[in-house]
Amino acid sequence: MNYLDMTDLDWPLFIGFAQKNFVKSHSIDRVFNEFWFRRTDGSWSIQIAKRDDGSIAAINMMIEAPGRICDVQTPLTWMSTVIAEKDVQATGVGAQLLLHAHRTLPLVGCTCANKNTLPINETLGFDFPGLKMRRFVRVLNEECLQIVKKDSRNKVKETLKPLQYPENTDLDRVWCDIVPDDFEELWGVFSDQFTCFVDKSREYMNHRYIDSPYQDYHLLIIRDQTNKLNGISIVRFQSTPYGKCSRIVDFIARSGSEIDVWLHTLCACFEKKCLYADFIVMGTDQDWSLSEAGFKLANDQNGLEDVPNLLSPIDYRRWSYTFHISGTLPRLLDGWRVNKKIWFTKGDGDRDWPTPLDIAEYKTNY
């Protein structure tokens, strides 16, 4: 078996492998794959294992982003999709691809592991007591109950409370489709408290959200009366047969303004008649502010786990909420494993990308 980095010459082989082995939720559209799995230098962030006859036996698809750990700037690589064909699974070829990535890359992020990848993540990665991927939900109107699993509708109805309004009347909000020029000053203030995160320059934000194919993201900008930028929420609206839903995929706020920025975000989504808003995060820094703004951590007790996370189409399947950090740097550095100092959002990895259905609808409409 030959282990290689994929090149453009391998694209026809990749398509053949994908058509045979990919699940329905993973698109083989070239524009989609080039956006997510190409580095800025043009190389592919996909490892392949080739048989002696040149065919692909397994792949490991990774997403690369600018990262930071303990003030060290370094590429952060998210493990996204590893697949091995049935005839080679017993040889452990998929595990070999993962092992190579974990042992050689400087900083690795792993979420939503399955039964095959979890043992590797647990062995080679660091976990955090009490820290995992978590989903906070705010139900915005009673129509939301139509998309909730029937057995949980009464529980979810109990979480429906009147919407709060921001207390600070000096702040104003506006929807925008560009990253503001003063973004990096706000990001520097917000991220200074964290030890492990995706390092978000204005260039990165433009690439990730403005240039993202097949999905439209909207920036809610919150400023004070002096025009100082106090917060930004990145929101993607998803349509369902029962109404729109708000997926808050990123959040940045100035210290002291967090609750008001969350409330402005909820009010703006309510004005668009959204059924609910949710926010997925790894890290505990915003727990108190989220709670004060009216969000609740989704669990089986409050029924919010049955407010569907997958909407294209509506599916009540639950993700695995596992989260691990790995790579060569985390083993050399100390002091970063503090839950409040970790910050990753849904928009940072592969948890917010278009399904084949989304792509087909986008192509039809645009």
C-alpha positions in Angstrom: 0.0 0.0 0.0 1.3 3.4 -1.0 0.4 6.4 1.2 0.4 9.7 -0.7 -1.0 13.3 -0.7 -3.7 13.6 -3.3 -2.9 15.7 -6.5 -5.0 17.0 -9.3 -4.0 13.9 -11.3 -5.8 11.8 -8.7 -9.2 13.6 -9.1 -10.7 11.0 -11.5 -9.7 8.2 -9.1 -11.1 10.2 -6.2 -14.4 10.6 -7.9 -14.6 6.9 -8.6 -13.8 6.2 -5.0 -16.3 8.7 -3.8 -19.2 7.5 -5.9 -18.7 4.0 -4.6 -18.0 4.8 -0.9 -19.3 8.2 0.2 -22.4 8.5 2.3 -25.3 10.6 1.0 -24.4 13.6 3.2 -21.0 14.1 1.6 -21.0 15.9 -1.8 -18.6 15.0 -4.6 -19.1 18.4 -6.2 -15.7 19.7 -7.2 -16.3 23.3 -6.2 -17.3 22.1 -2.7 -14.3 19.8 -2.3 -11.8 22.4 -3.6 -13.1 25.0 -1.1 -12.9 22.7 1.9 -10.0 20.5 1.1 -7.5 22.7 -0.7 -4.8 24.6 1.1 -4.0 28.2 0.3 -0.9 27.0 -1.7 -3.1 24.9 -3.9 -2.3 21.5 -2.6 -5.0 19.1 -1.5 -5.4 18.4 2.3 -6.4 14.8 1.4 -4.3 11.8 2.1 -4.8 8.6 0.0 -3.7 5.0 0.2 -3.2 3.4 -3.2 -3.1 -0.2 -4.0 -0.3 -1.6 -6.2 -2.6 -1.3 -9.2 -3.0 2.5 -8.6 -6.6 2.4 -7.4 -7.5 4.2 -4.1 -8.1 1.9 -1.2 -8.7 4.6 1.5 -8.8 8.4 2.0 -8.3 10.8 4.9 -9.9 14.2 4.2 -8.8 17.1 6.4 -9.7 20.8 6.7 -6.8 23.2 7.4 -7.3 26.5 9.2 -5.0 29.0 10.9 -4.6 28.0 14.5 -3.1 29.2 17.7 -2.1 27.3 20.9 -0.3 29.0 23.8 0.6 32.0 21.5 2.1 29.7 18.9 0.7 30.3 15.5 0.4 27.1 13.5 -1.9 25.3 11.0 -4.9 23.6 12.7 -6.0 20.5 10.9 -9.5 19.1 11.5 -9.9 15.4 10.8 -13.0 15.3 8.7 -13.7 12.1 6.7 -11.7 8.8 6.7 -13.0 6.0 4.6 -11.5 2.6 3.7 -13.0 0.2 1.2 -14.4 -3.0 2.6 -11.7 -5.3 1.2 -8.9 -3.5 3.1 -10.6 -2.5 6.3 -9.2 -5.5 8.1 -5.7 -4.3 7.3 -6.2 -1.1 9.3 -5.3 1.1 6.4 -7.7 3.8 7.5 -6.3 3.8 11.0 -2.8 4.1 9.5 -3.8 7.3 7.7 -5.2 8.8 10.9 -2.2 7.7 12.9 0.2 9.4 10.5 -1.8 12.6 10.7 -2.0 12.6 14.5 1.7 11.9 14.9 3.1 14.4 12.3 0.8 17.4 12.2 1.4 20.2 14.7 -2.2 20.8 15.8 -5.2 18.5 15.1 -8.9 18.9 16.0 -11.3 15.9 16.2 -15.0 16.1 16.7 -18.0 13.8 16.3 -16.0 10.6 16.3 -17.6 7.3 15.3 -16.9 3.8 16.7 -13.9 3.4 14.4 -12.2 6.8 15.0 -12.9 7.3 18.6 -10.3 4.8 19.9 -7.6 6.6 17.9 -8.8 10.0 19.1 -8.8 8.9 22.7 -5.4 7.3 22.4 -3.5 10.0 20.5 -5.6 13.1 21.5 -6.2 15.0 24.7 -9.7 15.2 26.0 -11.0 17.6 28.6 -13.0 16.6 31.8 -16.5 17.8 31.2 -15.8 19.5 27.9 -17.3 18.3 24.6 -19.1 19.8 21.7 -22.4 21.3 23.0 -25.5 22.7 21.5 -27.4 25.7 23.0 -30.9 26.3 21.7 -33.4 29.1 22.0 -36.9 28.4 20.8 -38.3 31.6 19.3 -41.9 30.8 18.6 -44.5 28.1 19.1 -44.5 27.1 15.5 -41.1 25.5 16.2 -43.0 22.6 17.9 -44.0 21.3 14.5 -40.5 20.2 13.7 -39.8 18.7 17.2 -40.1 15.0 17.8 -43.7 14.4 19.0 -42.6 12.8 22.3 -40.6 15.9 23.3 -43.0 18.6 22.2 -44.5 19.2 25.7 -41.0 19.5 27.2 -39.9 21.9 24.5 -43.0 24.0 24.9 -42.0 24.6 28.6 -38.8 26.3 27.4 -40.7 28.8 25.3 -40.4 32.1 27.2 -40.9 35.8 26.1 -38.0 37.2 24.3 -35.7 39.5 26.2 -34.5 42.8 24.8 -31.0 44.2 25.2 -30.6 46.4 28.2 -27.9 48.6 26.7 -29.8 51.1 24.5 -26.5 52.6 23.3 -26.0 49.5 21.0 -27.5 49.2 17.6 -27.5 46.2 15.2 -27.5 45.9 11.4 -27.3 43.0 9.0 -24.3 43.0 6.8 -22.7 40.8 4.1 -19.1 42.0 4.4 -16.5 41.6 7.2 -16.0 45.1 8.7 -12.6 46.8 8.4 -12.3 47.0 12.2 -12.9 43.3 12.8 -9.4 42.4 13.7 -9.3 44.8 16.7 -12.4 43.2 18.1 -11.1 39.7 17.4 -7.8 40.5 19.2 -9.7 41.7 22.3 -12.0 38.7 22.3 -9.4 36.0 21.5 -6.8 37.3 24.0 -8.4 35.2 26.7 -8.1 31.9 24.9 -5.2 29.4 24.6 -6.4 27.2 21.8 -8.5 28.4 18.9 -8.8 29.1 15.2 -7.0 32.4 14.6 -9.5 34.5 12.7 -8.0 37.3 10.6 -10.3 39.4 8.4 -8.9 37.5 5.4 -9.9 34.2 7.0 -13.4 35.4 7.8 -13.9 36.6 4.2 -12.8 33.3 2.9 -14.7 31.2 5.3 -18.0 33.0 5.3 -18.2 35.5 2.4 -16.6 33.2 -0.3 -18.1 29.9 0.9 -19.8 28.2 -2.0 -23.5 27.0 -1.9 -24.2 28.7 1.4 -25.1 32.2 2.4 -23.9 33.6 5.7 -25.1 36.9 7.2 -23.2 39.0 9.7 -25.0 40.8 12.4 -22.9 43.8 13.4 -23.4 45.5 16.8 -21.9 48.9 17.4 -22.2 51.6 20.1 -23.1 55.3 19.6 -19.4 56.1 18.9 -19.4 53.5 16.1 -17.1 51.2 18.0 -17.6 47.5 17.0 -18.9 45.6 20.1 -19.9 42.3 18.6 -20.5 40.1 15.5 -22.7 37.1 15.1 -22.4 34.9 11.9 -25.8 33.4 11.1 -26.9 31.0 8.4 -30.7 30.7 7.8 -32.1 27.3 6.9 -35.5 26.9 5.4 -37.9 24.0 6.4 -41.5 23.3 5.3 -42.5 24.9 8.6 -40.4 28.1 8.6 -36.8 29.3 8.8 -34.2 28.4 11.5 -31.2 30.4 12.6 -27.9 28.6 12.9 -25.4 30.9 14.7 -22.1 29.5 13.6 -19.7 32.1 15.0 -19.7 34.7 17.7 -17.3 37.5 18.8 -18.1 40.1 21.4 -16.3 42.8 23.5 -16.0 42.1 27.2 -19.1 43.4 29.0 -21.2 43.3 25.9 -21.6 39.6 25.5 -25.2 39.3 26.8 -26.4 42.3 24.8 -24.8 40.9 21.6 -26.6 37.5 22.2 -29.9 39.3 22.8 -29.5 41.5 19.7 -28.8 38.3 17.7 -31.9 36.6 19.1 -34.1 39.6 18.4 -32.8 39.9 14.9 -33.6 36.3 14.2 -37.0 36.6 15.8 -37.7 39.6 13.5 -37.0 37.2 10.6 -39.7 34.9 12.0 -37.3 32.1 12.7 -38.5 29.0 14.6 -35.4 28.7 16.7 -31.8 29.7 17.0 -28.9 27.4 18.0 -25.2 27.7 18.7 -22.7 24.9 18.9 -19.5 25.4 20.8 -16.5 23.7 22.3 -15.4 25.8 25.3 -17.2 27.2 28.3 -16.4 30.9 28.1 -19.9 32.0 27.0 -21.9 29.6 29.2 -23.2 32.2 31.6 -23.9 34.8 28.9 -25.8 32.3 26.8 -27.9 31.3 29.8 -28.6 34.9 30.7 -29.7 35.6 27.1 -32.3 32.7 27.3 -30.4 29.9 25.6 -30.6 26.4 27.1 -28.1 23.6 26.7 -29.9 20.9 24.7 -30.4 17.6 26.6 -33.0 14.9 26.9 -34.5 16.3 30.1 -35.6 19.6 28.5 -36.4 17.9 25.1 -34.2 20.2 23.1 -32.1 17.3 21.8 -35.2 16.6 19.7 -35.3 20.0 18.1 -33.6 18.7 14.9 -30.0 19.7 14.2 -30.1 18.3 10.7 -32.5 20.3 8.5 -31.5 19.5 4.8 -33.6 17.3 5.0 -35.0 17.3 8.5 -33.4 14.3 10.3 -33.4 13.5 14.0 -30.1 11.7 13.9 -27.8 12.9 16.6 -24.1 13.7 16.2 -21.5 12.2 18.5 -20.5 15.2 20.6 -16.9 14.0 21.2 -14.0 16.5 21.1 -10.2 15.9 21.2 -7.1 18.0 20.5 -4.1 16.2 19.2 -0.8 16.8 17.2 2.8 17.4 18.1 2.5 20.8 19.7 -0.1 20.0 22.4 2.4 17.5 23.9 5.1 20.1 24.1 3.1 23.0 25.5 1.6 23.4 29.0 -1.3 25.4 30.5 -3.7 25.3 27.5 -6.0 22.6 28.8 -8.5 24.9 30.5 -12.1 24.5 29.5 -12.8 28.3 29.7 -9.8 29.0 27.5 -10.7 26.7 24.6 -12.8 28.3 21.9 -14.2 26.5 18.8 -17.5 27.1 17.1 -19.6 25.2 14.6 -18.2 27.3 11.8 -14.6 26.3 12.6 -14.6 22.7 11.3 -16.8 20.5 9.1 -20.1 20.8 11.1 -21.6 23.5 8.9 -21.3 22.7 5.3 -23.9 22.1 2.5 -25.4 18.7 1.9 -25.9 17.4 -1.7 -29.5 18.6 -1.4 -28.4 22.1 -0.4 -26.0 22.2 -3.4 -28.7 21.0 -5.8 -31.2 23.6 -4.6 -28.5 26.4 -4.7 -27.6 25.5 -8.2 -31.3 25.6 -9.2 -32.0 28.9 -7.5 -28.8 30.7 -8.6 
